[in-house]
Amino acid sequence: MSEYIYTASFYVFAAMVIISALGVVRKTNIMHAALLLVLCFIGVSGLYVLLEADYLAAVQLLVYGGAVAIIIILSIMLTHRRRMEETSLANNRARAAALLGLLFMALLVLVIVYTPWNYSPAEPSQLTVLANVLLTGYVLPFEIGAVL
């Protein structure tokens, strides 16, 4: 993959995650917020693909994008209420939440800037090694975990 396509893909997935996460917080309709949460999970899965973490991308997509999101949506749909807007009332603590969020972001920036990062060369994808280990030496615990 060329460097420009990789960079453009990263920015597309990052924007998708940030915009959908903001939509989850800002939407007053809880069903729309749940669907935006699914979109956020899919974007995070795309970021894992760009990081060449194939196993994490698959788990993110299947577990969070599929199972957890469906459970959230079904629980919303099975909750009895007359109108959706009745359960999503706005509160008056937006300024305090924004201030707290900005303080947290400043703390994160300080930690990122002043942390001595140790860089190591990237290794190729270890998915085949993980699959061989799980399906040869640890096949019984793997199958027991699958049943549970």
N, C-alpha and C positions, 0 to 999 in steps of 0.2 A: 504494500500500500504506500502510495507516495506521501511525502510529508505534508503536502497541502491538503490532501483529502483527509488524512488523519487529523490534522488541526481543525479543519472545518467540521468534521464529524464530532470531535470533542466539543466544540462550541455549540453545535446543534443540540447534542445530548445534555450539556450543562445548562443551556438556556431552557430546554424542555423540563429538566428537573426543577430548576429555580422557579420558573413561571407556574408550573403545576403545583409546587409546594406553596407558593404564595396564594394560588387559587384555593387550595385546601383550607387555608387559614381565613381567607377573605369571603368565601361563598356563604350566603345565608341558607341556601338550600343544601341540606345534609346529603342528599343523593348525589348532587353535582360534586360536592366535596369528596365523596367516596370514589366517584369515577375519576376525578383528578388525582386522587391518591394512587389509583391503579396506573395512571399515566406516569406518575412520579416513579413508581416501582419499575416500570418498563424502561424509563430513562436511566435509572441507576444500573439496570442490567446492561444497557448499551455501553455505559461507561466501563463496566467490568470487561466487556468484550474488547474495548479499546486498550485496556490494560493487560490483555491476553490472559485474563483469569477466567478461562472458559467454564470451569466447574462452578465458581461463584456466580457467574452470569446465569448459568442454567438453574442453579438453586434459587437465585433471586427471582428469576422469571417464573419458575414453576411454583415455588412456595409462596412468595409474597404477591407476585403479579396474578397468580391463579387462585390458590387456595384461600389465603387470608383475605384477599379482596372480595372474593365471592362470599365468604362468611360474613364480612362486614356489610355488604350490600343486602344479603338475605336477612340479616338481623334488622337492618333499617326497614326493609319492606314488610317484615312480619310484625313490626311494632305498630300498634293501633293508635292512630291519631286522625283527627278530621282534616287538618291542613298541615302541610309540611312547614310552613313559615312559623307556626305556633311554637315549635320546639327550637327554633334558631333565632332567638332574640338577641339583639346587639347589647353589649354592656358598655359601661362608661369608664372602663379602665384601659382604653387604647393608648393613652399617652404614657401611662406607667409601664405598660407592656413594651411600647416602642423604646422607651428609655432603657429598660432592662435589656432588651435585645441589642441595642447599640453598645451598652457596657459589655455584654457578653462577646459581641463581635470584636470590640477593642481588645479584650483579654485574649481572644483567639489569635488576633494579629500579633500581639506581643509574644505569645508563646511560639508562634511560627517563626517570627523574626529572630528571636534569641535562642532558639534550639540549635545545638550543633548537629546537623544532619550528616550521617555517614552514608555515603553512596556506594552501592555495589553494582557490579554489572548484572544486567537482567539475564535470567536463565530462560531457556525455552519452556514451553508449556509442559506441565507435569501431569496432565490429565491421563495420559496413557499409563504412566507409572502408577498413579493412584488407582486406576481401574484394574491393573494387573495385581496390585497388592490386595485390593478388596475382593477380587474374584478368584484368588488362588489361596493365599495364606489365611485370610480372614473371612472366608465365605460364610461360615456358620454364624458368627456375630452379625455380619452384614444382612443375612436373611432374617435373623431374629429381629433386628432393628427394623427391617422392612415390614414384618408382620405387625409389630407394635405400632 
